[in-house]
Amino acid sequence: MDIVIKAAKRVEQGSSASRRLRRAGQVPAILFGADQDAVSVTLDHNQMYHLLHKEAFHASILSIDVDGTVERAVLRDAQWHPYKQLVLHMDFMRIKTGVAITMKVPLHFTNEDAAPGLKLQNGIASHILTDVEVSTLPRNLPEFIEVDLTGMNLGDSITIAQLKLPEGVEVIDHGHPDQVVVTILSPQVKEADTEEAEGGEAEVGGGDAAEE
């Protein structure tokens, strides 16, 4: 997915300047990395708001057009207002050809209809992880990693070490390759967890009543 972002260099700095930009429908941002000086830029708020709600935006190489000069970069951070639908600031890191980057990539769980534990045994898929951190050259960065549930029965799990990765992509497992990504739970296990949680709430409620 080729995402192009229009940006303009920002001259004014400071919190007052940033507030004026936001009132004008702009987002202050910074572009850094690749052994170059950091550059302060402004972006269109509406475009950023909608892009931030697209999954691919968070795991793609972006083309940032800064006053006619195109920079290749990835999103590193986005700061939101605590209660308004307002993007306050964004950080982008330039990529360097031939140098690996680390990125969080979403997981897509597929073929649930081909999992006997779900289709025939009334199991429930428990997604322990929804994304993983990977290390890869920019040209190999995937928008997502597929987790195929075909053939999974009750009690079956898929771990990080079992993920089928695109060529040139390595998961950073932080020393835990046996970390479970998804498991198929029986309905009884799910119901027991729910009943335990409800029982705990009832006990807390009863204690409050006794104190009153």
PyRosetta script that sets phi, psi and omega in degrees:
from pyrosetta import init, pose_from_sequence

init()
pose = pose_from_sequence("MDIVIKAAKRVEQGSSASRRLRRAGQVPAILFGADQDAVSVTLDHNQMYHLLHKEAFHASILSIDVDGTVERAVLRDAQWHPYKQLVLHMDFMRIKTGVAITMKVPLHFTNEDAAPGLKLQNGIASHILTDVEVSTLPRNLPEFIEVDLTGMNLGDSITIAQLKLPEGVEVIDHGHPDQVVVTILSPQVKEADTEEAEGGEAEVGGGDAAEE")
pose.set_psi(1, 118.3)
pose.set_omega(1, -178.8)
pose.set_phi(2, -94.1)
pose.set_psi(2, 109.5)
pose.set_omega(2, -179.1)
pose.set_phi(3, -107.2)
pose.set_psi(3, 121.7)
pose.set_omega(3, -179.3)
pose.set_phi(4, -109.2)
pose.set_psi(4, 130.2)
pose.set_omega(4, -179.5)
pose.set_phi(5, -119.1)
pose.set_psi(5, 128.8)
pose.set_omega(5, 175.7)
pose.set_phi(6, -87.4)
pose.set_psi(6, 130.6)
pose.set_omega(6, 179.8)
pose.set_phi(7, -136.7)
pose.set_psi(7, 158.2)
pose.set_omega(7, 176.1)
pose.set_phi(8, -131.4)
pose.set_psi(8, 142.7)
pose.set_omega(8, 179.0)
pose.set_phi(9, -63.4)
pose.set_psi(9, 142.2)
pose.set_omega(9, -178.0)
pose.set_phi(10, -108.1)
pose.set_psi(10, 125.8)
pose.set_omega(10, -179.0)
pose.set_phi(11, -93.5)
pose.set_psi(11, -49.6)
pose.set_omega(11, -178.1)
pose.set_phi(12, -71.6)
pose.set_psi(12, 136.2)
pose.set_omega(12, 179.5)
pose.set_phi(13, -119.4)
pose.set_psi(13, 171.3)
pose.set_omega(13, 176.1)
pose.set_phi(14, 100.6)
pose.set_psi(14, 165.2)
pose.set_omega(14, -175.8)
pose.set_phi(15, -67.2)
pose.set_psi(15, -36.2)
pose.set_omega(15, -180.0)
pose.set_phi(16, -65.1)
pose.set_psi(16, -42.5)
pose.set_omega(16, 178.3)
pose.set_phi(17, -64.1)
pose.set_psi(17, -39.1)
pose.set_omega(17, -180.0)
pose.set_phi(18, -65.3)
pose.set_psi(18, -39.7)
pose.set_omega(18, 178.1)
pose.set_phi(19, -63.4)
pose.set_psi(19, -41.1)
pose.set_omega(19, 178.6)
pose.set_phi(20, -63.0)
pose.set_psi(20, -40.4)
pose.set_omega(20, 178.6)
pose.set_phi(21, -61.8)
pose.set_psi(21, -44.1)
pose.set_omega(21, -178.7)
pose.set_phi(22, -64.6)
pose.set_psi(22, -39.4)
pose.set_omega(22, 177.8)
pose.set_phi(23, -64.7)
pose.set_psi(23, -25.8)
pose.set_omega(23, 179.6)
pose.set_phi(24, -90.5)
pose.set_psi(24, 9.1)
pose.set_omega(24, 177.2)
pose.set_phi(25, 81.7)
pose.set_psi(25, 23.0)
pose.set_omega(25, 179.7)
pose.set_phi(26, -115.0)
pose.set_psi(26, 157.3)
pose.set_omega(26, 176.8)
pose.set_phi(27, -117.2)
pose.set_psi(27, 122.2)
pose.set_omega(27, 174.0)
pose.set_phi(28, -70.9)
pose.set_psi(28, 141.6)
pose.set_omega(28, -178.3)
pose.set_phi(29, -149.7)
pose.set_psi(29, 167.5)
pose.set_omega(29, 177.6)
pose.set_phi(30, -132.5)
pose.set_psi(30, 142.5)
pose.set_omega(30, 178.2)
pose.set_phi(31, -119.1)
pose.set_psi(31, 122.6)
pose.set_omega(31, -173.7)
pose.set_phi(32, -140.3)
pose.set_psi(32, 173.5)
pose.set_omega(32, 173.1)
pose.set_phi(33, 97.9)
pose.set_psi(33, -177.6)
pose.set_omega(33, 179.9)
pose.set_phi(34, 59.3)
pose.set_psi(34, 35.8)
pose.set_omega(34, 176.6)
pose.set_phi(35, 59.5)
pose.set_psi(35, 30.2)
pose.set_omega(35, 177.2)
pose.set_phi(36, -123.1)
pose.set_psi(36, 161.8)
pose.set_omega(36, 177.9)
pose.set_phi(37, -65.8)
pose.set_psi(37, 146.5)
pose.set_omega(37, 174.7)
pose.set_phi(38, -69.0)
pose.set_psi(38, 144.1)
pose.set_omega(38, -178.9)
pose.set_phi(39, -124.8)
pose.set_psi(39, 128.7)
pose.set_omega(39, 175.3)
pose.set_phi(40, -86.1)
pose.set_psi(40, 132.3)
pose.set_omega(40, -177.4)
pose.set_phi(41, -135.3)
pose.set_psi(41, 169.1)
pose.set_omega(41, 171.8)
pose.set_phi(42, -121.6)
pose.set_psi(42, 147.9)
pose.set_omega(42, -177.8)
pose.set_phi(43, -130.6)
pose.set_psi(43, 158.7)
pose.set_omega(43, 177.6)
pose.set_phi(44, -74.7)
pose.set_psi(44, 124.1)
pose.set_omega(44, -175.7)
pose.set_phi(45, -62.1)
pose.set_psi(45, -44.3)
pose.set_omega(45, -177.4)
pose.set_phi(46, -60.5)
pose.set_psi(46, -42.6)
pose.set_omega(46, 178.9)
pose.set_phi(47, -63.6)
pose.set_psi(47, -44.7)
pose.set_omega(47, -178.6)
pose.set_phi(48, -66.0)
pose.set_psi(48, -40.2)
pose.set_omega(48, -179.9)
pose.set_phi(49, -58.1)
pose.set_psi(49, -46.9)
pose.set_omega(49, -178.4)
pose.set_phi(50, -72.3)
pose.set_psi(50, -37.9)
pose.set_omega(50, 179.2)
pose.set_phi(51, -65.6)
pose.set_psi(51, -37.1)
pose.set_omega(51, -179.5)
pose.set_phi(52, -65.6)
pose.set_psi(52, -18.5)
pose.set_omega(52, 177.0)
pose.set_phi(53, -92.3)
pose.set_psi(53, 3.2)
pose.set_omega(53, 176.4)
pose.set_phi(54, -101.5)
pose.set_psi(54, 127.6)
pose.set_omega(54, -177.4)
pose.set_phi(55, -57.4)
pose.set_psi(55, -42.7)
pose.set_omega(55, -175.1)
pose.set_phi(56, -63.1)
pose.set_psi(56, -27.1)
pose.set_omega(56, -178.2)
pose.set_phi(57, -61.1)
pose.set_psi(57, -30.2)
pose.set_omega(57, -174.9)
pose.set_phi(58, -84.7)
pose.set_psi(58, -10.7)
pose.set_omega(58, -178.6)
pose.set_phi(59, -139.8)
pose.set_psi(59, 47.6)
pose.set_omega(59, 179.7)
pose.set_phi(60, -136.3)
pose.set_psi(60, 154.9)
pose.set_omega(60, 170.7)
pose.set_phi(61, -81.0)
pose.set_psi(61, 122.9)
pose.set_omega(61, -174.9)
pose.set_phi(62, -101.3)
pose.set_psi(62, 149.1)
pose.set_omega(62, 173.2)
pose.set_phi(63, -104.4)
pose.set_psi(63, 111.1)
pose.set_omega(63, -178.9)
pose.set_phi(64, -105.7)
pose.set_psi(64, 113.2)
pose.set_omega(64, -178.0)
pose.set_phi(65, -89.9)
pose.set_psi(65, 101.4)
pose.set_omega(65, -179.0)
pose.set_phi(66, -98.9)
pose.set_psi(66, 98.6)
pose.set_omega(66, 179.6)
pose.set_phi(67, 51.4)
pose.set_psi(67, 41.9)
pose.set_omega(67, 176.3)
pose.set_phi(68, 96.1)
pose.set_psi(68, -12.1)
pose.set_omega(68, 176.7)
pose.set_phi(69, -102.7)
pose.set_psi(69, 120.2)
pose.set_omega(69, -175.9)
pose.set_phi(70, -89.4)
pose.set_psi(70, 125.3)
pose.set_omega(70, 176.7)
pose.set_phi(71, -111.5)
pose.set_psi(71, 141.6)
pose.set_omega(71, 175.8)
pose.set_phi(72, -98.6)
pose.set_psi(72, 128.1)
pose.set_omega(72, -173.2)
pose.set_phi(73, -153.5)
pose.set_psi(73, 170.9)
pose.set_omega(73, 173.8)
pose.set_phi(74, -126.0)
pose.set_psi(74, 153.4)
pose.set_omega(74, 177.1)
pose.set_phi(75, -73.3)
pose.set_psi(75, 129.6)
pose.set_omega(75, 177.6)
pose.set_phi(76, -107.6)
pose.set_psi(76, -32.0)
pose.set_omega(76, -178.7)
pose.set_phi(77, -162.5)
pose.set_psi(77, 149.2)
pose.set_omega(77, 174.2)
pose.set_phi(78, -139.4)
pose.set_psi(78, 126.7)
pose.set_omega(78, -179.6)
pose.set_phi(79, -104.1)
pose.set_psi(79, 129.5)
pose.set_omega(79, -179.9)
pose.set_phi(80, -107.7)
pose.set_psi(80, 153.7)
pose.set_omega(80, 171.4)
pose.set_phi(81, -63.8)
pose.set_psi(81, 142.6)
pose.set_omega(81, -175.7)
pose.set_phi(82, -58.3)
pose.set_psi(82, -28.8)
pose.set_omega(82, -179.9)
pose.set_phi(83, -138.5)
pose.set_psi(83, -8.5)
pose.set_omega(83, 175.8)
pose.set_phi(84, -98.2)
pose.set_psi(84, 154.0)
pose.set_omega(84, 175.5)
pose.set_phi(85, -79.6)
pose.set_psi(85, 66.2)
pose.set_omega(85, -173.0)
pose.set_phi(86, -133.4)
pose.set_psi(86, 124.8)
pose.set_omega(86, 176.7)
pose.set_phi(87, -84.6)
pose.set_psi(87, 123.0)
pose.set_omega(87, -174.7)
pose.set_phi(88, -91.4)
pose.set_psi(88, -38.9)
pose.set_omega(88, -175.3)
pose.set_phi(89, -163.4)
pose.set_psi(89, 151.5)
pose.set_omega(89, 179.4)
pose.set_phi(90, -137.4)
pose.set_psi(90, 147.2)
pose.set_omega(90, 177.5)
pose.set_phi(91, -120.0)
pose.set_psi(91, 131.5)
pose.set_omega(91, 177.1)
pose.set_phi(92, -124.2)
pose.set_psi(92, 138.9)
pose.set_omega(92, 178.5)
pose.set_phi(93, -111.3)
pose.set_psi(93, 125.3)
pose.set_omega(93, 177.0)
pose.set_phi(94, -63.4)
pose.set_psi(94, 148.8)
pose.set_omega(94, 174.3)
pose.set_phi(95, -102.5)
pose.set_psi(95, 155.8)
pose.set_omega(95, -178.8)
pose.set_phi(96, -123.2)
pose.set_psi(96, 124.9)
pose.set_omega(96, -178.3)
pose.set_phi(97, -54.8)
pose.set_psi(97, 128.9)
pose.set_omega(97, 177.1)
pose.set_phi(98, 85.3)
pose.set_psi(98, -0.3)
pose.set_omega(98, 179.9)
pose.set_phi(99, -112.2)
pose.set_psi(99, 126.6)
pose.set_omega(99, -177.4)
pose.set_phi(100, -67.2)
pose.set_psi(100, 149.4)
pose.set_omega(100, 176.0)
pose.set_phi(101, -124.1)
pose.set_psi(101, 158.9)
pose.set_omega(101, 173.2)
pose.set_phi(102, -112.3)
pose.set_psi(102, 133.2)
pose.set_omega(102, -177.7)
pose.set_phi(103, -145.4)
pose.set_psi(103, 150.9)
pose.set_omega(103, 170.1)
pose.set_phi(104, -86.2)
pose.set_psi(104, 129.9)
pose.set_omega(104, -177.3)
pose.set_phi(105, -121.0)
pose.set_psi(105, 132.2)
pose.set_omega(105, -179.4)
pose.set_phi(106, -68.8)
pose.set_psi(106, 154.3)
pose.set_omega(106, 175.8)
pose.set_phi(107, -102.3)
pose.set_psi(107, 136.2)
pose.set_omega(107, 174.8)
pose.set_phi(108, -111.8)
pose.set_psi(108, 119.2)
pose.set_omega(108, -178.3)
pose.set_phi(109, -92.1)
pose.set_psi(109, 120.6)
pose.set_omega(109, -172.5)
pose.set_phi(110, -122.7)
pose.set_psi(110, 165.2)
pose.set_omega(110, 174.3)
pose.set_phi(111, 58.8)
pose.set_psi(111, 41.5)
pose.set_omega(111, 175.4)
pose.set_phi(112, -64.5)
pose.set_psi(112, -29.7)
pose.set_omega(112, 178.5)
pose.set_phi(113, -67.0)
pose.set_psi(113, -18.5)
pose.set_omega(113, -179.4)
pose.set_phi(114, -99.8)
pose.set_psi(114, 13.1)
pose.set_omega(114, 177.7)
pose.set_phi(115, -102.9)
pose.set_psi(115, 108.3)
pose.set_omega(115, -179.6)
pose.set_phi(116, -55.5)
pose.set_psi(116, -34.0)
pose.set_omega(116, -179.8)
pose.set_phi(117, -62.5)
pose.set_psi(117, -26.4)
pose.set_omega(117, 178.9)
pose.set_phi(118, -95.7)
pose.set_psi(118, -46.0)
pose.set_omega(118, -172.1)
pose.set_phi(119, -78.9)
pose.set_psi(119, -37.8)
pose.set_omega(119, -173.2)
pose.set_phi(120, -109.6)
pose.set_psi(120, -27.2)
pose.set_omega(120, -173.6)
pose.set_phi(121, -106.8)
pose.set_psi(121, 9.1)
pose.set_omega(121, 176.3)
pose.set_phi(122, 58.6)
pose.set_psi(122, 28.0)
pose.set_omega(122, 178.3)
pose.set_phi(123, -76.0)
pose.set_psi(123, 172.8)
pose.set_omega(123, -179.4)
pose.set_phi(124, -126.6)
pose.set_psi(124, 130.5)
pose.set_omega(124, 178.3)
pose.set_phi(125, -80.4)
pose.set_psi(125, 119.5)
pose.set_omega(125, 177.3)
pose.set_phi(126, -102.6)
pose.set_psi(126, 110.0)
pose.set_omega(126, -178.4)
pose.set_phi(127, -86.9)
pose.set_psi(127, 100.9)
pose.set_omega(127, -178.2)
pose.set_phi(128, -73.3)
pose.set_psi(128, -40.0)
pose.set_omega(128, 176.7)
pose.set_phi(129, -119.0)
pose.set_psi(129, 143.7)
pose.set_omega(129, 175.3)
pose.set_phi(130, -113.5)
pose.set_psi(130, -8.9)
pose.set_omega(130, 174.9)
pose.set_phi(131, -154.2)
pose.set_psi(131, 164.5)
pose.set_omega(131, 176.4)
pose.set_phi(132, -136.5)
pose.set_psi(132, 154.8)
pose.set_omega(132, 177.0)
pose.set_phi(133, -91.2)
pose.set_psi(133, 130.9)
pose.set_omega(133, -178.2)
pose.set_phi(134, -124.3)
pose.set_psi(134, 159.3)
pose.set_omega(134, 172.8)
pose.set_phi(135, -120.9)
pose.set_psi(135, 129.2)
pose.set_omega(135, -176.8)
pose.set_phi(136, -164.0)
pose.set_psi(136, 160.5)
pose.set_omega(136, 170.4)
pose.set_phi(137, -70.3)
pose.set_psi(137, 147.6)
pose.set_omega(137, -177.5)
pose.set_phi(138, -51.6)
pose.set_psi(138, -38.4)
pose.set_omega(138, -176.5)
pose.set_phi(139, -67.4)
pose.set_psi(139, -19.0)
pose.set_omega(139, -177.9)
pose.set_phi(140, -100.6)
pose.set_psi(140, 1.5)
pose.set_omega(140, -175.3)
pose.set_phi(141, -62.8)
pose.set_psi(141, 119.2)
pose.set_omega(141, 178.5)
pose.set_phi(142, -86.0)
pose.set_psi(142, 150.4)
pose.set_omega(142, 176.1)
pose.set_phi(143, -72.5)
pose.set_psi(143, -28.0)
pose.set_omega(143, 177.5)
pose.set_phi(144, -159.5)
pose.set_psi(144, 165.9)
pose.set_omega(144, 174.7)
pose.set_phi(145, -118.3)
pose.set_psi(145, 129.2)
pose.set_omega(145, -177.4)
pose.set_phi(146, -83.8)
pose.set_psi(146, 135.0)
pose.set_omega(146, 174.6)
pose.set_phi(147, -116.0)
pose.set_psi(147, 108.7)
pose.set_omega(147, -173.5)
pose.set_phi(148, -88.0)
pose.set_psi(148, 118.3)
pose.set_omega(148, -178.2)
pose.set_phi(149, -91.1)
pose.set_psi(149, 6.4)
pose.set_omega(149, -178.5)
pose.set_phi(150, -53.7)
pose.set_psi(150, 129.4)
pose.set_omega(150, 174.5)
pose.set_phi(151, 82.4)
pose.set_psi(151, 0.7)
pose.set_omega(151, -177.6)
pose.set_phi(152, -75.8)
pose.set_psi(152, 133.5)
pose.set_omega(152, 178.2)
pose.set_phi(153, -109.3)
pose.set_psi(153, 175.6)
pose.set_omega(153, 176.7)
pose.set_phi(154, -55.2)
pose.set_psi(154, 133.1)
pose.set_omega(154, 178.8)
pose.set_phi(155, 87.9)
pose.set_psi(155, -12.1)
pose.set_omega(155, 179.2)
pose.set_phi(156, -74.1)
pose.set_psi(156, 150.2)
pose.set_omega(156, 178.2)
pose.set_phi(157, -137.7)
pose.set_psi(157, 158.3)
pose.set_omega(157, 170.3)
pose.set_phi(158, -120.5)
pose.set_psi(158, 129.5)
pose.set_omega(158, -179.4)
pose.set_phi(159, -102.8)
pose.set_psi(159, 171.4)
pose.set_omega(159, 177.4)
pose.set_phi(160, -56.2)
pose.set_psi(160, -41.8)
pose.set_omega(160, -177.4)
pose.set_phi(161, -64.4)
pose.set_psi(161, -20.6)
pose.set_omega(161, -177.4)
pose.set_phi(162, -94.2)
pose.set_psi(162, -2.0)
pose.set_omega(162, 179.6)
pose.set_phi(163, -66.4)
pose.set_psi(163, 140.0)
pose.set_omega(163, 175.9)
pose.set_phi(164, -91.6)
pose.set_psi(164, 110.0)
pose.set_omega(164, -172.6)
pose.set_phi(165, -99.7)
pose.set_psi(165, 147.6)
pose.set_omega(165, 173.6)
pose.set_phi(166, -61.8)
pose.set_psi(166, 158.6)
pose.set_omega(166, -179.9)
pose.set_phi(167, -59.5)
pose.set_psi(167, 134.3)
pose.set_omega(167, 177.0)
pose.set_phi(168, 82.3)
pose.set_psi(168, 7.0)
pose.set_omega(168, -178.6)
pose.set_phi(169, -113.3)
pose.set_psi(169, 131.9)
pose.set_omega(169, -179.8)
pose.set_phi(170, -126.1)
pose.set_psi(170, 132.1)
pose.set_omega(170, 177.5)
pose.set_phi(171, -82.2)
pose.set_psi(171, 134.4)
pose.set_omega(171, 173.9)
pose.set_phi(172, -88.0)
pose.set_psi(172, 102.4)
pose.set_omega(172, -173.4)
pose.set_phi(173, -95.3)
pose.set_psi(173, 0.0)
pose.set_omega(173, 178.4)
pose.set_phi(174, 52.8)
pose.set_psi(174, 36.8)
pose.set_omega(174, 177.2)
pose.set_phi(175, 80.6)
pose.set_psi(175, 12.0)
pose.set_omega(175, -178.9)
pose.set_phi(176, -128.2)
pose.set_psi(176, 67.9)
pose.set_omega(176, 180.0)
pose.set_phi(177, -66.8)
pose.set_psi(177, -17.5)
pose.set_omega(177, -179.8)
pose.set_phi(178, -90.1)
pose.set_psi(178, 6.9)
pose.set_omega(178, 176.2)
pose.set_phi(179, -58.6)
pose.set_psi(179, 126.8)
pose.set_omega(179, -178.5)
pose.set_phi(180, -74.7)
pose.set_psi(180, 134.0)
pose.set_omega(180, 177.5)
pose.set_phi(181, -94.2)
pose.set_psi(181, -46.9)
pose.set_omega(181, 179.6)
pose.set_phi(182, -149.0)
pose.set_psi(182, 145.3)
pose.set_omega(182, 177.3)
pose.set_phi(183, -140.1)
pose.set_psi(183, 154.3)
pose.set_omega(183, 179.3)
pose.set_phi(184, -102.0)
pose.set_psi(184, 112.7)
pose.set_omega(184, -179.7)
pose.set_phi(185, -94.8)
pose.set_psi(185, 149.4)
pose.set_omega(185, 174.3)
pose.set_phi(186, -78.5)
pose.set_psi(186, 153.9)
pose.set_omega(186, 178.9)
pose.set_phi(187, -58.4)
pose.set_psi(187, -33.3)
pose.set_omega(187, -178.6)
pose.set_phi(188, -63.6)
pose.set_psi(188, -39.7)
pose.set_omega(188, 178.8)
pose.set_phi(189, -64.1)
pose.set_psi(189, -42.7)
pose.set_omega(189, 179.8)
pose.set_phi(190, -64.2)
pose.set_psi(190, -42.8)
pose.set_omega(190, -179.7)
pose.set_phi(191, -65.4)
pose.set_psi(191, -38.8)
pose.set_omega(191, 179.5)
pose.set_phi(192, -63.0)
pose.set_psi(192, -41.1)
pose.set_omega(192, 178.3)
pose.set_phi(193, -62.4)
pose.set_psi(193, -41.3)
pose.set_omega(193, -179.8)
pose.set_phi(194, -65.4)
pose.set_psi(194, -45.5)
pose.set_omega(194, -179.2)
pose.set_phi(195, -63.3)
pose.set_psi(195, -38.4)
pose.set_omega(195, 179.3)
pose.set_phi(196, -63.9)
pose.set_psi(196, -41.5)
pose.set_omega(196, 179.1)
pose.set_phi(197, -65.3)
pose.set_psi(197, -42.8)
pose.set_omega(197, 179.9)
pose.set_phi(198, -66.5)
pose.set_psi(198, -37.0)
pose.set_omega(198, 178.4)
pose.set_phi(199, -63.3)
pose.set_psi(199, -39.8)
pose.set_omega(199, 178.7)
pose.set_phi(200, -63.6)
pose.set_psi(200, -38.9)
pose.set_omega(200, 178.8)
pose.set_phi(201, -66.2)
pose.set_psi(201, -38.7)
pose.set_omega(201, -179.5)
pose.set_phi(202, -64.0)
pose.set_psi(202, -41.1)
pose.set_omega(202, 179.7)
pose.set_phi(203, -63.8)
pose.set_psi(203, -41.3)
pose.set_omega(203, 179.0)
pose.set_phi(204, -63.4)
pose.set_psi(204, -43.8)
pose.set_omega(204, 179.1)
pose.set_phi(205, -61.1)
pose.set_psi(205, -42.3)
pose.set_omega(205, -179.6)
pose.set_phi(206, -62.9)
pose.set_psi(206, -39.2)
pose.set_omega(206, 179.7)
pose.set_phi(207, -62.7)
pose.set_psi(207, -39.2)
pose.set_omega(207, 179.5)
pose.set_phi(208, -63.8)
pose.set_psi(208, -41.2)
pose.set_omega(208, -178.3)
pose.set_phi(209, -64.8)
pose.set_psi(209, -40.3)
pose.set_omega(209, -178.7)
pose.set_phi(210, -64.1)
pose.set_psi(210, -38.2)
pose.set_omega(210, -179.0)
pose.set_phi(211, -67.5)
pose.set_psi(211, -32.9)
pose.set_omega(211, 179.2)
pose.set_phi(212, -69.4)
pose.dump_pdb("model.pdb")
